[in-house]
Amino acid sequence: MGKIGFRNRRLRRLRLGILIVGTLLGILLIINTLRLIWAASSPVDTFFVLGGSLRREVYVAELVKEHPEARVLISHGSSDPCILLIFQKFKAPIRQVWLEKCADSTFDNFYYNLPILGRWGVRKLILITSPTHLPRAKWMAQIILGAHGIWVDVYAVKELGIPGNRESWLKTGVDVIRSLGWAVLSQVIEPKCSDLTQLTDVDLAVWQKSGFKCEHQWWLKLD
């Protein structure tokens, strides 16, 4: 009877622990859902550009002219002077534009930039990518950023020519699973990116002395 009683007590404690954890998770889920509902009705405060195409950067330069107070975060996009030239060409404001160069993959785009968006207090953002990057990028953003109360809408900018990335359901499945794990871990872990530059700090004269090339250089009239 002693062993049976001990096992029963352990089982009751286990059930109680599962109940408590489940209740806490349920409460947190409800709170975060309410945050997302509130964020969805808020104005857009940030444009988040996934690097990989000059056309996405052109698109956000045109877009930010209509929303001059919104921040722009470009994750591993074109080289700094090329982005500056794009914004100058379209006479777009650069005061609220930041360039992040730590990310080397789509997962990294969210891994490194989530803490930045959190520090900015972002509640609703527009994710700018390409149709060939969907639905993977959209689902990853909604999982990782949504877990922190950030509402995500997606603008897909059509590309010219053959896209560099190739989507597959295997790649999508792996990244969605990674995103679910990071949605939990990122509640307590905060990666640091040491390569974050404000566009106003980019010195075009210095870059011109060292030499640089841009995608579609003829279009930007750099010659």
C-alpha positions in Angstrom: 0.0 0.0 0.0 2.9 2.3 0.7 4.3 2.1 -2.8 0.8 2.4 -4.3 0.1 5.5 -2.1 3.4 7.1 -3.2 2.6 6.5 -6.8 -0.8 8.0 -6.5 0.6 11.1 -4.8 3.1 11.5 -7.6 0.4 11.0 -10.2 -1.8 13.6 -8.5 1.1 16.1 -8.3 1.9 15.5 -12.0 -1.7 16.1 -12.9 -1.8 19.2 -10.8 1.4 20.5 -12.4 0.0 19.8 -15.9 -3.2 21.6 -15.0 -1.3 24.7 -13.6 1.0 24.9 -16.7 -2.0 24.4 -19.0 -4.0 27.1 -17.3 -1.0 29.6 -17.4 -0.4 28.9 -21.1 -4.1 29.3 -21.8 -4.2 32.7 -20.0 -1.1 33.8 -21.9 -2.6 32.7 -25.1 -5.8 34.7 -24.4 -3.8 37.8 -23.4 -1.7 37.6 -26.6 -4.8 37.0 -28.8 -6.3 40.2 -27.3 -3.1 42.0 -28.0 -3.2 40.9 -31.6 -6.8 41.9 -32.0 -5.9 45.4 -30.7 -2.8 45.6 -32.9 -4.8 44.6 -36.0 -6.9 47.7 -35.6 -3.9 50.0 -35.0 -2.2 52.0 -37.7 0.9 50.5 -39.4 4.0 51.7 -37.6 6.8 49.7 -39.4 7.7 48.4 -42.8 9.8 45.2 -42.6 11.6 44.4 -45.8 13.2 41.0 -46.4 16.3 41.5 -48.4 17.0 39.7 -51.7 15.7 42.1 -54.3 16.2 45.7 -55.2 12.5 45.9 -56.3 11.4 45.4 -52.7 13.6 48.3 -51.6 12.2 50.4 -54.5 8.7 49.5 -53.4 9.2 50.5 -49.7 10.9 53.8 -50.8 7.7 54.7 -52.7 5.5 53.5 -49.9 7.3 55.4 -47.1 6.6 58.7 -48.9 2.9 58.1 -48.0 3.8 57.1 -44.4 6.8 59.3 -43.5 6.5 58.6 -39.7 6.6 54.8 -40.2 9.9 53.1 -39.5 11.6 51.0 -42.2 13.7 48.0 -41.3 15.5 46.3 -44.2 17.0 42.9 -43.3 20.2 42.1 -45.3 19.2 43.9 -48.4 21.3 45.6 -51.1 24.5 47.3 -50.1 24.1 50.5 -48.0 24.9 53.1 -50.7 22.5 51.3 -53.2 19.6 51.6 -50.8 20.5 55.3 -50.1 20.5 56.0 -53.9 17.1 54.3 -54.2 15.6 56.5 -51.5 17.3 59.6 -53.0 16.0 58.8 -56.4 12.4 58.6 -55.1 12.9 61.6 -52.8 11.8 59.3 -49.9 12.5 60.3 -46.2 15.5 58.4 -44.7 15.3 59.5 -41.1 13.4 56.4 -40.0 15.2 53.8 -42.1 17.5 51.1 -40.6 19.6 48.5 -42.4 20.3 45.2 -40.7 23.1 42.9 -42.0 23.2 40.0 -39.5 20.7 37.8 -41.2 21.8 35.1 -43.7 18.4 33.3 -44.1 14.7 33.8 -43.9 14.7 32.4 -40.4 17.5 34.8 -39.5 15.4 37.7 -40.7 13.1 37.1 -37.8 15.6 35.7 -35.4 17.8 38.9 -35.4 15.1 41.5 -36.0 12.5 40.4 -33.5 14.4 42.1 -30.6 14.8 45.3 -32.7 11.1 45.4 -33.4 10.4 44.7 -29.7 12.6 47.6 -28.6 10.7 49.9 -31.0 7.4 48.8 -29.5 6.1 47.7 -32.9 2.4 46.6 -32.8 1.5 46.4 -36.5 3.9 46.0 -39.5 3.9 45.4 -43.2 6.1 42.5 -44.3 7.5 43.2 -47.8 8.7 40.2 -49.8 8.1 38.5 -53.1 5.3 36.1 -54.2 8.0 33.4 -54.7 8.8 33.7 -51.0 5.2 32.8 -49.9 3.6 31.3 -48.0 6.8 30.4 -46.0 7.8 34.0 -45.0 4.2 34.9 -44.1 3.7 31.9 -41.9 7.1 32.4 -40.2 6.3 36.1 -39.5 2.9 35.4 -38.2 4.2 32.7 -35.8 7.3 34.4 -34.5 6.1 38.0 -34.5 2.6 37.1 -33.6 3.8 35.3 -30.4 5.0 38.7 -29.3 1.8 40.6 -30.1 2.9 42.0 -33.4 0.3 41.9 -36.1 1.6 41.1 -39.6 0.2 42.1 -43.0 2.1 41.0 -46.2 2.8 43.0 -49.4 4.2 40.8 -52.1 6.3 42.6 -54.8 6.4 40.9 -58.1 9.9 40.2 -59.4 11.3 40.4 -62.9 13.2 37.5 -64.4 14.0 34.2 -62.6 13.9 34.5 -58.7 17.0 33.4 -56.8 15.1 31.4 -54.2 13.3 28.1 -54.7 10.4 27.3 -52.4 9.4 23.7 -51.5 7.0 22.2 -49.0 10.0 20.5 -47.2 11.7 23.9 -46.7 8.4 25.4 -45.6 7.7 22.6 -43.2 11.2 22.8 -41.6 11.0 26.5 -41.2 7.5 26.5 -39.8 8.6 23.9 -37.1 11.7 26.1 -36.3 9.5 29.1 -36.0 7.1 27.4 -33.6 10.1 26.5 -31.4 11.5 30.0 -31.6 8.1 31.5 -30.8 8.5 29.9 -27.4 12.3 30.3 -26.8 12.3 34.0 -27.9 10.2 34.8 -24.9 13.3 34.4 -22.8 16.2 34.6 -25.3 17.1 37.8 -27.1 19.8 37.6 -29.9 21.9 40.7 -30.5 22.7 42.1 -33.9 25.9 44.1 -34.0 25.5 45.2 -37.6 22.6 47.7 -37.6 23.0 51.0 -39.5 20.7 54.0 -39.8 20.4 55.1 -43.4 21.2 58.7 -42.4 24.7 57.5 -41.3 25.6 56.1 -44.8 28.3 58.3 -46.3 27.9 58.0 -50.1 31.1 60.0 -50.8 33.1 57.4 -48.8 31.5 54.5 -50.7 32.1 56.2 -54.0 35.9 56.4 -53.2 36.0 52.7 -52.3 33.9 51.7 -55.3 30.7 49.7 -55.2 28.1 48.1 -57.6 24.4 47.8 -57.4 21.8 45.5 -58.9 20.5 47.2 -62.1 23.2 49.8 -61.8 22.2 51.4 -65.1 18.7 52.0 -63.7 20.1 53.8 -60.7 22.3 56.0 -63.0 25.4 55.3 -61.1 27.8 55.6 -64.0 
